[in-house]
Amino acid sequence: MEAFNIPATPSLMTEFLRQTGGAAVIDGGLATELERHGADLNDPLWSAKCLLTSPHLIRSVHLDYLEAGADIIITASYQATIQGFEAKGFSREQSESLLKKSVEIALEARQMYYERCGKSSSDGIGDGKVLKKRPILVAASVGSYGAYLADGSEYSGDYGDAMTVKALKEFHRRRVQVLAGAGPDLIAFETVPNKIEAQAYAELLEEEHLKIPAWFTFNSKDGVNVVSGDSLLQCASIAESCKQVVAVGINCTPPRFIHDLILAIKKVTTKPIVIYPNSGERYDADQKEWVQNTGVKDEDFISYVNKWCEVGASLVGGCCRTTPSTIKAIHRTLSRKTPAAPKEKLAT
């Protein structure tokens, strides 16, 4: 975040939240928006397929979210792994280049957005778009081992008894190194389904001495534990104990569970709490599709946001099946709650 002088250190999130007035907006669902723009994601690479076929669509979706008021955009690398690309016939070098590309596209989108803000003569809102130069973070997404398997196991956390922390570290190591080296502001370890993967990420961050902060977000299907059945308190405690983790929370979880999960996380962490639930729709891993009519409408989703912030969330967005209109509504809700950010940091 060069324009706003926010250092990529463990104090990054504290300083970022100070400049955003204490609360910040994360973007929403990526894959469903890419499909709405015409992308075909019927592939084990899922949204990462667009890194190959249509990077301009990824950039467009990032811009849509920035113009909806998102302060943090998450890269299209959730399903992007070196192993997954190699399985499709790409070389190691090509695979690493695609990972870097996911970060480069998001950085380009941020720059394009700032340029649009510079050309705007409005007071921050133009044609219903939020055009306001402000601190924006790019978070490099790291999906779980289960996401790479493309069999829905990130929604169960069942990796089998043979899987170990050591094996998970080796699976993720090079991917994390490459993403960190591509210049994002932080790494988002998302949809973490079990304790061993949280432990693997924490050890990787420490072993690699990466000069970049991270957040851990877990997913839950019962509002009490993470999806594997492991204790959320134990998982969040692993994040709390890692110096480079600058926020901890929940993603890809139905909105109705979030309130109690925030209260649980607060018992074990002093770090900012990050929340980006899905729309509440249920994913059918066998059919590889979302079950319609099991989610909540935007207005119902938004009705939760103030309550989440009141009990401790400071970073709020959406995950699967949420849209720029969801994010715009979150932006409006949080804008009413937070004081204006200090302007003295803005670079000229």
Secondary structure, 3 states (H helix, E strand, C coil): CHHHCCCCCCCHHHHHHHHCCCCEEECCCCHHHHHHCCCCCCCCCHHHHHHHHCHHHHHHHHHHHHHCCCCEEECCCCCCCHHHHHHCCCCHHHHHHHHHHHHHHHHHHHHHHHHHHHHCCCCCEECCEECCCCCCEEEEEECCHHHHHCCCHHHCCCCCCCCCHHHHHHHHHHHHHHHHHCCCCEEEEEEECCHHHHHHHHHHHHHHCCCCCEEEEECCCCCCECCCCCEHHHHHHHHHHCCCEEEEEEECCCHHHHHHHHHHHHCCCCCCEEEECCCCCEEECCCCEEECCCCCCHHHHHHHHHHHHHHCEEEECCCCCCCHHHHHHHHHHHHHHCCCCCCCCCCC
